[in-house]
């Protein structure tokens, strides 16, 4: 389903300021101090672009980020480390620099802190990794649909994993309740009334990947197809691109599973709405019922359209990236990672969507592989080859 968006009011200046060049610089200053920091690859797909009749298609491959296999490594871990540095600065009475994260006196502060969040998998893995780096405790809440493989990947960083018998949104409520009871710090990628600063910090981390992508492109994109769960990543990328590119800003298309299209439902209603929970989607990282109010505020203003995907469309895009036409690189994209590309291909097949977005010979398309094979067994079952076989 394709929906043309009706633009809402401009977001508050504090949101755009946090998600512009200064916000990216602030995030990079912290992230550069973390082990394994490096820009992720930007892949050109010239053969697919020619087949689609567009000037270029680029894929920013976040499956390589920090070894955590998803863009979420930029958000949760960044927020956790930032909070530790802030608390250490307060207690030690001086500004503590990111390079001091491993120092004994900073770790002694971190050891008194516990971070918590709810997750479909990737955000919790990032929060757990950040807490492990700092020496803090971590409590992660997962819902009934999170695979055992993703749960084990979180636990591998020393986090205590709590499984909630319910949906992602119910795990958010549980994590907030338990954190209030025990004095833990919630590091969520979605906001709610009275809780915005930390989710905004998480979103600020995501500006790094769009900044890197634009740095590497000879010409800026004309179209961005951005997958959304609660909408934090899509909003952060859209906000940064709008500020950096100004009059040349690309069209923004939000891509969601048809079974969990809470942003599209909000766009149709012209206000933030919660959709009912239904059948699970294969795009597990995007299975959310309510947009983040912060993300919605930005997307309501910047999104040009929404497109929803059927399950087979995500599978087809995974296969196209894994087993490309000769001349294009092979890319390991997880069930949610390939949805940006799937959204673009869906719009190409829809004449009305293609016309509304102005997709044609001069279009330069940018999508994000938001996750690699975060559960290798599930990936191999869908694609028919292991991530290692694809990488070879």
Beta strands, then each sheet from edge to edge (+ up, - down):
strand 1: 2-4
strand 2: 42-44
strand 3: 56-61
strand 4: 114-119
strand 5: 137-142
strand 6: 160-163
strand 7: 185-186
strand 8: 223-227
strand 9: 251-257
strand 10: 305-309
strand 11: 364-369
sheet 1: 1+ 10- 9- 8- 11- 3- 2+
sheet 2: 6+ 5+ 4+ 7+
end
